[in-house]
Amino acid sequence: MTNNVTIVYLITNVFGAYTIFRFMGIFFDRQETDEKIEFASYLLYYFVISLFYLAFNEPALNVLSNLVMFFLLTYNYKSTIRTRLIATVSAYTMLMAVETFVVLILRYFNINMISQDADFELITGMISIKIISYMVILFLSNFKMLKNNINVSFLHWLSIFVIPTGTLFSTLMLISRVHNESLAGTTISVVILFVINVFVFYLYDELMRSYDEKMERALLLQQNNAYLKQFDIINQSQANIKILRHDIKNHILSLKSLIDKNDNEGASGYLKSLGDYINYSDEYSKSGNSEIDSILNYKINKAKMYGIKADINLKVPEKLNIRPFDLSVILGNLMDNAIEGALNSNKEKQIKVSIELDKNVLYIDISNTFNGNLNYDKGKLTTTNLDEENHGMGLSSVRKSIEMYNGTMGIQNKDNVFYVDVLIYNHSLV
């Protein structure tokens, strides 16, 4: 192996290690990963693979070293043995498929007729394999984002093809014109091209992560506002009860006087007033489940401000295995959409909410009147959120949270009434 080939191999192998890192992101969650240990492990992978290739260059040994190192890299992430094995085999299968594809393409175009330099053919193959592998990983990463209901723009799809392809073309042009005296300059140019690729897509990933964090903060703010509203309701109800207890003797005397006078209508009205006084007017949801009550009371109070009538039917225990954050995403967004729809209704503005736990399955049914007009974008139903804090999350966030619990969501409309039916299995994610 000549010096030129060795240098190109070492450069492209760095890119190959980064490609494997991106591949692992498709199978595993990096949220709880120690980034320093993760970086050190991929650095070790680079040195081990490079050492085996340069020292022995035996196909069987290269295959074995790659498989072992791929499998060890999976221990950076929390997962099962089954997933680790699938990721390992998938990574190696993908790389082998790309390598086979590149070899066939090079033979088809008969690279040797362009240059009789064997090193050039080998270098061309190395670079092509790494860049095409990288392109495949980028495509797979985008499909994973689509599966998670993250919007991926056409421009990003286009950049996945244009940037790596442009890098491949530019690199091969540089290598084809290299002379021994200009090897250092060409090497630097190739490295810069590879680094630009990494940084472009790294910055995109960071922007997507920043967007997700912004959405999560908005949901947490909504959840906190709902809890604060619920605390106000509880405090006011307790204050009313304390006042009632203090004045109970006076109320008893007043009732006794009405009864002694056979004023049944007056006594009944007096009792009703006492009941209304105890039941604070803003407490619409009284299931005992603090998460559901706080969200519904917060949203229904908003609906009442818009003159929307709300009917609630709740049969849920005080505690569920579904995370409060996910309940906030599901109920919060569905209620926002229902309020929006009812607000624009041409007939009575009304929302009906039914939530019931039956045989460890949570059923959420929400319906609202609306004007009969629905907006679709690329075949998906879209809405404009009234809640500015929550604007833009919509049904895609609801679907994502529901799928985490292997649940389903059905949408239909009839006679200017919009129905959303949700089924969620009441099991913990841990």
BATINU-425835 format. One line per 2 residues: their letters; for each residue z, x, y of C-alpha. Coordinates in nm, 4 decimals, decimal comma, padded with zeros to 6 digits. Each point is the difference from the previous one (the first is absolute). Example, Ala and Ser with C-alpha at 12.3 -4.5 7.8 and 13.67 -1.06 7.14 Angstrom:
residues 2
AS> 00,7800/01,2300/-00,4500  -00,0660/00,1370/00,3440 .
***
This chain:
residues 430
MT> 00,0000/00,0000/00,0000  -00,1097/00,1511/00,3323 .
NN> 00,2136/00,0185/00,3134  -00,2048/-00,2734/00,1696 .
VT> 00,0580/-00,2427/-00,2851  00,3702/00,0863/-00,0142 .
IV> 00,0488/-00,0605/00,3717  -00,1824/-00,3352/-00,0107 .
YL> 00,1958/-00,1038/-00,3089  00,3339/00,0730/00,1684 .
IT> -00,1032/-00,1925/00,3121  -00,1305/-00,3038/-00,1868 .
NV> 00,2998/-00,0016/-00,2316  00,2255/-00,0633/00,2998 .
FG> -00,2157/-00,3015/00,0749  00,0220/-00,0966/-00,3671 .
AY> 00,3811/00,0068/00,0132  -00,0078/-00,2305/00,3025 .
TI> -00,2375/-00,2324/-00,1871  00,2488/-00,0240/-00,2881 .
FR> 00,2739/-00,0747/00,2531  -00,2073/-00,2903/00,1357 .
FM> -00,0692/-00,1172/-00,3539  00,3728/-00,0150/-00,0818 .
GI> 00,0442/-00,2251/00,3036  -00,2141/-00,2624/-00,1749 .
FF> 00,2387/-00,0243/-00,2960  00,3387/00,0752/00,1540 .
DR> 00,2169/-00,0978/00,2967  00,0951/00,2976/00,2200 .
QE> 00,2693/-00,1732/00,2068  00,2952/00,1622/-00,1805 .
TD> -00,1712/00,3342/-00,0635  00,1486/00,3270/00,1247 .
EK> -00,2939/00,1333/00,2022  00,1120/00,3646/-00,0154 .
IE> 00,0251/-00,0044/-00,3796  -00,3281/-00,1912/-00,0168 .
FA> -00,1779/00,2619/00,2134  00,1477/00,2843/-00,2060 .
SY> -00,1140/-00,1636/-00,3246  -00,3614/-00,0314/00,1177 .
LL> 00,0107/00,3583/00,1247  00,1201/00,1051/-00,3457 .
YY> -00,2784/-00,2072/-00,1544  -00,2551/00,1856/00,2124 .
FV> 00,1286/00,3446/-00,1008  00,0343/-00,0828/-00,3711 .
IS> -00,3469/-00,1542/-00,0313  -00,1585/00,2819/00,1994 .
LF> 00,1775/00,2637/-00,2066  -00,1071/-00,1491/-00,3332 .
YL> -00,3598/-00,0354/00,1159  -00,0324/00,3494/00,1469 .
AF> 00,1970/00,1791/-00,2743  -00,1409/-00,1722/-00,3094 .
NE> -00,2828/-00,2371/00,0960  00,0207/-00,1658/-00,3417 .
PA> -00,1124/-00,3677/-00,0004  00,2649/-00,1135/-00,2486 .
LN> 00,2762/00,1789/00,1899  -00,1226/-00,1447/00,3312 .
VL> 00,0076/-00,3520/-00,1425  00,3502/00,0457/-00,1408 .
SN> 00,1399/00,1556/00,3191  -00,1442/-00,2790/00,2148 .
LV> 00,1373/-00,2749/-00,2246  00,3476/00,1569/-00,0108 .
MF> 00,0092/00,0593/00,3744  -00,1275/-00,3520/00,0775 .
FL> 00,2745/-00,1468/-00,2157  00,2702/00,2173/00,1610 .
LT> -00,1171/-00,1014/00,3475  00,0681/-00,3657/-00,0851 .
YN> 00,3737/00,0808/-00,0123  -00,0018/00,0154/00,3789 .
YK> -00,0025/-00,3799/-00,0144  00,2142/-00,2672/-00,1623 .
ST> -00,1899/-00,1675/-00,2806  -00,0235/-00,0610/-00,3741 .
IR> -00,1349/00,2386/-00,2632  -00,2843/-00,2431/-00,0619 .
TR> -00,1128/00,0117/00,3643  00,0333/00,3795/00,0073 .
LI> -00,2229/00,0345/-00,3046  -00,2562/-00,2444/00,1398 .
AT> -00,0082/00,1874/00,3319  -00,0397/00,3355/-00,1750 .
VS> -00,2818/-00,1117/-00,2258  -00,1710/-00,1915/00,2819 .
AY> 00,0105/00,3014/00,2342  -00,1501/00,2342/-00,2551 .
TM> -00,2589/-00,2552/-00,1141  -00,1105/-00,0538/00,3587 .
LM> -00,0345/00,3746/00,0641  -00,1955/00,0492/-00,3226 .
AV> -00,2294/-00,2915/00,0840  -00,0708/00,1444/00,3461 .
ET> -00,0601/00,3464/-00,1429  -00,2435/-00,1403/-00,2569 .
FV> -00,1774/-00,1994/00,2706  -00,0383/00,3071/00,2245 .
VL> -00,1301/00,2174/-00,2837  -00,2601/-00,2615/-00,0921 .
IL> -00,1089/-00,0329/00,3634  -00,0303/00,3754/00,0423 .
RY> -00,2066/00,0267/-00,3165  -00,2193/-00,2891/00,1111 .
FN> -00,0815/00,1686/00,3292  -00,0248/00,3346/-00,1784 .
IN> 00,2097/00,2093/00,2359  -00,1259/00,3207/-00,1580 .
MI> -00,3439/-00,0658/00,1468  00,1523/-00,0021/00,3482 .
SQ> 00,1960/00,3167/-00,0533  -00,0017/00,2401/-00,2899 .
DA> 00,3544/00,1011/00,0981  00,2358/-00,1132/-00,2788 .
DF> 00,2963/00,0278/00,2362  -00,1623/-00,2470/00,2372 .
EL> -00,0407/-00,2512/-00,2815  00,3634/00,0412/-00,1042 .
IT> 00,1276/-00,0229/00,3573  -00,2124/-00,3090/00,0628 .
GM> 00,1479/-00,1665/-00,3068  00,3585/00,0847/00,0988 .
IS> -00,0354/-00,1380/00,3504  -00,1888/-00,3101/-00,1102 .
IK> 00,2567/-00,0854/-00,2677  00,2956/00,0272/00,2390 .
II> -00,1575/-00,1977/00,2837  -00,1390/-00,2759/-00,2215 .
SY> 00,3386/-00,0271/-00,1770  00,1592/-00,0340/00,3422 .
MV> -00,2473/-00,2727/00,0956  00,0764/-00,1939/-00,3197 .
IL> 00,3742/00,0182/00,0730  -00,0515/-00,1298/00,3523 .
FL> -00,1944/-00,2976/-00,1359  00,2725/-00,0742/-00,2553 .
SN> 00,2703/00,0257/00,2689  -00,1860/-00,2529/00,2122 .
FK> -00,0260/-00,2422/-00,2912  00,3751/00,0309/-00,0504 .
ML> 00,0528/-00,0900/00,3666  -00,2264/-00,3021/-00,0419 .
KN> 00,2037/-00,1080/-00,3020  00,3124/00,0241/00,2169 .
NI> -00,1665/-00,2233/00,2619  -00,0373/00,2837/00,2509 .
NV> -00,3089/-00,0376/00,2123  -00,2475/00,2872/-00,0449 .
SF> -00,2721/00,0088/00,2642  -00,3692/00,0572/-00,0678 .
LH> 00,0172/00,3095/00,2213  00,2576/00,1543/-00,2324 .
WL> -00,2119/-00,0769/-00,3069  -00,2935/00,1662/00,1761 .
SI> 00,2060/00,3051/00,0956  00,1002/00,0484/-00,3644 .
FV> -00,3660/00,0541/-00,0810  -00,1205/00,1773/00,3157 .
IP> 00,2799/00,2535/00,0562  00,0221/00,1487/-00,3529 .
TG> -00,3794/-00,0128/-00,0407  -00,0483/00,1760/00,3319 .
TL> 00,2580/00,2567/-00,1038  -00,1788/00,0605/-00,3298 .
FS> -00,3378/00,0421/00,1685  00,1348/00,2307/00,2733 .
TL> 00,1946/00,2124/-00,2478  -00,2986/00,0456/-00,2305 .
ML> -00,2170/00,0944/00,2965  00,2541/00,2647/00,1020 .
IS> 00,0352/00,1365/-00,3537  -00,3775/00,0149/-00,0525 .
RV> -00,0372/00,2265/00,3040  00,2983/00,2221/-00,0676 .
HN> -00,0374/00,3782/-00,0131  00,2668/00,2450/-00,0957 .
ES> 00,0475/00,1076/00,3598  00,0584/-00,3614/00,1175 .
LA> 00,2136/-00,1197/-00,2908  00,3212/-00,0087/00,2065 .
GT> -00,1560/-00,2179/00,2703  -00,1514/-00,2371/-00,2526 .
TI> 00,3308/-00,0270/-00,1856  00,1808/-00,0915/00,3216 .
SV> -00,2647/-00,2645/00,0778  00,0357/-00,1535/-00,3472 .
VI> 00,3786/-00,0081/00,0297  -00,0232/-00,1711/00,3407 .
LF> -00,2336/-00,2670/-00,1424  00,2394/-00,0700/-00,2852 .
VI> 00,3020/-00,0122/00,2323  -00,1799/-00,2437/00,2329 .
NV> -00,0556/-00,2338/-00,2968  00,3655/00,0088/-00,0937 .
FV> 00,1230/-00,0605/00,3538  -00,2420/-00,2851/00,0732 .
FY> 00,1183/-00,2069/-00,2973  00,3609/00,1132/00,0362 .
LY> 00,0019/-00,1341/00,3568  -00,1479/-00,3274/-00,1236 .
DE> 00,2754/-00,0295/-00,2607  00,2627/00,0677/00,2669 .
LM> -00,1469/-00,2718/00,2222  00,0133/-00,2468/-00,2902 .
RS> 00,3596/00,1011/-00,0742  00,0913/-00,0445/00,3656 .
YD> -00,1590/-00,3468/-00,0038  00,1961/-00,0989/-00,3115 .
EK> 00,3257/00,1216/00,1577  -00,0758/-00,2001/00,3144 .
ME> -00,0550/-00,3126/-00,2085  00,3227/00,0620/-00,1905 .
RA> 00,1961/00,0434/00,3235  -00,1443/-00,3255/00,1320 .
LL> 00,1069/-00,1819/-00,3181  00,3481/00,1489/00,0171 .
LQ> 00,0283/-00,1078/00,3632  -00,1007/-00,3525/-00,0980 .
QN> 00,2555/00,0028/-00,2822  00,2748/00,1258/00,2321 .
NA> -00,0814/-00,2687/00,2566  00,0230/-00,2627/-00,2743 .
YL> 00,3398/00,1327/-00,1109  00,1280/00,0025/00,3584 .
KQ> -00,1104/-00,3605/00,0411  00,1767/-00,0922/-00,3242 .
FD> 00,3203/00,1694/00,1152  -00,0158/-00,2003/00,3242 .
II> -00,0367/-00,3194/-00,2029  00,2938/00,0884/-00,2258 .
NQ> 00,2213/00,1026/00,2915  -00,0779/-00,3199/00,1908 .
SQ> 00,0658/-00,2155/-00,3068  00,3312/00,1757/-00,0625 .
AN> 00,0961/-00,0405/00,3656  -00,0735/-00,3714/-00,0188 .
IK> 00,2106/-00,0331/-00,3143  00,2936/00,1814/00,1662 .
IL> -00,0174/-00,2353/00,2987  -00,0184/-00,2982/-00,2353 .
RH> 00,3080/00,1205/-00,1894  00,1879/00,0432/00,3269 .
DI> -00,0838/-00,3549/00,1088  00,0232/-00,1597/-00,3462 .
KN> 00,3095/-00,2049/00,0859  -00,1725/-00,1504/00,3020 .
HI> -00,3086/-00,0821/-00,2073  00,2146/-00,1648/-00,2689 .
LS> 00,1777/-00,2130/00,2588  -00,3330/-00,1036/00,1543 .
LK> -00,1414/-00,0956/-00,3398  00,3197/-00,1892/-00,0933 .
SL> -00,0235/-00,1962/00,3235  -00,3626/-00,0989/-00,0720 .
ID> 00,0840/-00,1011/-00,3575  00,3038/-00,2019/00,1120 .
KN> -00,2331/-00,1895/00,2316  -00,2433/-00,0566/-00,2912 .
DN> -00,2631/00,1834/00,2054  -00,1876/00,1297/-00,3015 .
EG> -00,3095/00,0779/00,2029  00,2022/00,2034/00,2484 .
AS> 00,1810/00,1893/-00,2806  -00,3285/00,0748/-00,1709 .
GY> -00,1473/00,1324/00,3243  00,3094/00,2095/00,0623 .
LK> -00,0235/00,1568/-00,3486  -00,3689/00,0718/00,0569 .
SL> 00,0844/00,1774/00,3236  00,2555/00,2120/-00,1825 .
GD> -00,2559/00,0892/-00,2660  -00,2602/00,0945/00,2583 .
YI> 00,2599/00,2118/00,1789  00,0850/00,1930/-00,3160 .
NY> -00,3629/00,0451/-00,0978  -00,1415/00,2300/00,2674 .
SD> -00,3409/-00,1334/00,1032  -00,1828/00,3331/-00,0553 .
EY> 00,1117/00,0291/-00,3637  -00,2936/-00,1458/-00,1902 .
SK> 00,0241/00,2038/-00,3202  00,3332/-00,0151/-00,1873 .
SG> -00,0802/00,1290/-00,3476  00,2751/00,2630/00,0013 .
NS> -00,2525/00,2796/-00,0485  00,0452/00,2005/00,3207 .
EI> -00,3450/00,1635/-00,0124  -00,1938/-00,3251/-00,0432 .
DS> 00,2226/-00,1952/00,2406  -00,0281/00,2599/00,2749 .
IL> -00,3805/00,0226/-00,0219  -00,0537/-00,3766/-00,0163 .
NY> 00,2484/-00,0808/00,2755  -00,1632/00,2600/00,2223 .
KI> -00,3531/-00,1279/-00,0636  00,0817/-00,3722/00,0020 .
NK> 00,1867/00,0385/00,3273  -00,3226/00,1460/00,1401 .
AK> -00,2010/-00,2880/-00,1501  00,2324/-00,2546/00,1645 .
MY> -00,0601/00,1685/00,3357  -00,3715/-00,0791/-00,0473 .
GI> 00,0766/-00,3621/-00,0907  -00,0745/00,0472/-00,3700 .
KA> 00,1880/-00,2118/-00,2522  00,1368/00,1912/-00,3001 .
DI> 00,1172/-00,1337/-00,3385  00,1866/00,2316/-00,2359 .
NL> 00,0906/-00,0272/-00,3673  00,1955/00,2959/-00,1422 .
KV> 00,1429/00,0608/-00,3479  00,0829/00,3703/-00,0107 .
PE> 00,3109/00,1999/-00,0940  00,1956/00,2116/00,2460 .
KL> -00,1518/00,3189/-00,1420  -00,3503/00,0856/-00,1214 .
NI> -00,1358/00,3180/-00,1570  -00,2851/00,0050/00,2528 .
RP> 00,0510/00,2507/00,2802  00,0916/-00,1533/00,3395 .
FD> -00,2809/00,2047/00,1565  -00,2584/-00,1593/-00,2303 .
LS> 00,1397/-00,3485/00,0608  -00,0328/00,0682/00,3716 .
VI> -00,3632/00,1058/-00,0437  -00,0906/-00,3032/-00,2112 .
LG> 00,1940/-00,2775/00,1744  -00,0386/00,1474/00,3474 .
NL> -00,3790/00,0272/-00,0130  -00,0536/-00,3313/-00,1791 .
MD> 00,2212/-00,1807/00,2503  -00,1802/00,1669/00,2920 .
NA> -00,3346/-00,1146/-00,1393  00,1357/-00,3523/-00,0609 .
IE> 00,1339/-00,0207/00,3569  -00,3327/00,1158/00,1382 .
GA> -00,1924/-00,2518/-00,2081  00,2317/-00,2913/00,0840 .
LN> -00,0076/00,0866/00,3695  -00,3786/-00,0462/00,0051 .
SN> 00,0089/-00,3220/-00,2062  -00,1856/-00,3032/00,1318 .
KE> 00,2550/-00,2351/-00,1565  00,3761/00,0183/-00,0537 .
KQ> 00,1234/00,3597/00,0174  00,1938/00,0470/-00,3217 .
IK> 00,1152/00,2707/-00,2435  00,1478/-00,0561/-00,3459 .
VS> 00,1866/00,2743/-00,1847  00,1139/-00,0136/-00,3607 .
IE> 00,1698/00,2979/-00,1670  00,1422/-00,0287/-00,3499 .
LD> 00,1163/00,2403/-00,2705  -00,0783/-00,1335/-00,3473 .
KN> 00,0356/00,2027/-00,3218  00,0218/00,3226/00,2033 .
VL> -00,3250/-00,0751/00,1815  00,0050/-00,0567/00,3760 .
YI> -00,2436/-00,2659/00,1202  -00,0862/-00,0090/00,3705 .
DI> -00,2143/-00,2898/00,1222  -00,0848/-00,0201/00,3696 .
SN> -00,2359/-00,2552/00,1534  -00,0981/-00,0748/00,3575 .
TF> -00,2331/-00,2283/00,1884  -00,2911/00,1746/00,1765 .
NG> -00,3231/-00,0790/00,1826  -00,2227/00,0567/-00,3037 .
NL> -00,1546/00,3252/00,1280  00,0474/00,3141/-00,2073 .
NY> -00,1037/00,3538/00,0890  -00,1414/00,2372/-00,2611 .
DK> -00,0740/00,3705/00,0298  -00,2012/00,1547/-00,2847 .
GK> 00,0977/-00,2874/-00,2281  00,3717/00,0277/00,0790 .
LT> 00,2001/-00,2575/00,1912  00,1338/00,1354/00,3298 .
TT> 00,2430/-00,1324/00,2574  00,1177/00,0837/00,3499 .
NL> 00,3732/00,0511/-00,0066  00,2176/-00,1668/00,2622 .
DE> 00,2692/00,2607/-00,0468  -00,1135/00,3063/00,1970 .
EN> 00,2449/00,2203/-00,1880  -00,1698/-00,0997/-00,3238 .
HG> -00,3566/-00,0233/00,1261  -00,2631/00,1244/-00,2417 .
MG> 00,2035/00,0022/-00,3212  -00,0984/-00,3411/-00,1301 .
LS> -00,0824/-00,1038/-00,3519  -00,0918/00,3522/-00,1182 .
SV> 00,3643/00,1110/00,0428  00,1163/-00,3132/-00,1817 .
RK> -00,2336/00,0678/-00,2942  00,1153/00,3608/-00,0213 .
SI> 00,3683/-00,1001/-00,0194  -00,0691/-00,2777/-00,2524 .
EM> -00,1973/00,2338/-00,2290  00,2974/00,2383/-00,0106 .
YN> 00,1836/-00,2695/-00,1990  -00,3058/-00,0920/-00,2108 .
GT> -00,0189/-00,3258/00,1918  -00,2914/-00,2179/00,1074 .
MG> -00,1024/-00,1895/00,3127  -00,2246/-00,3044/00,0209 .
IQ> -00,1612/-00,1354/00,3169  -00,1685/-00,3379/00,0496 .
NK> -00,0541/-00,2632/00,2663  -00,0528/-00,3751/-00,0118 .
DN> -00,0171/-00,2691/00,2685  00,0859/00,2494/00,2755 .
VF> 00,3092/00,1235/-00,1853  00,0198/00,3665/-00,0995 .
YV> 00,1936/00,0897/-00,3169  00,1341/00,3380/-00,1158 .
DV> 00,1643/00,0191/-00,3439  00,1787/00,3217/-00,0991 .
LI> 00,1478/00,0930/-00,3374  00,2266/00,3064/-00,0201 .
YN> 00,1921/00,1299/-00,3008  00,3631/00,0527/00,0973 .
HS> 00,0397/00,3540/-00,1283  00,1096/00,3209/00,1667 .
LV> -00,2517/00,2777/00,0738  00,2503/00,2668/-00,1038 .
***
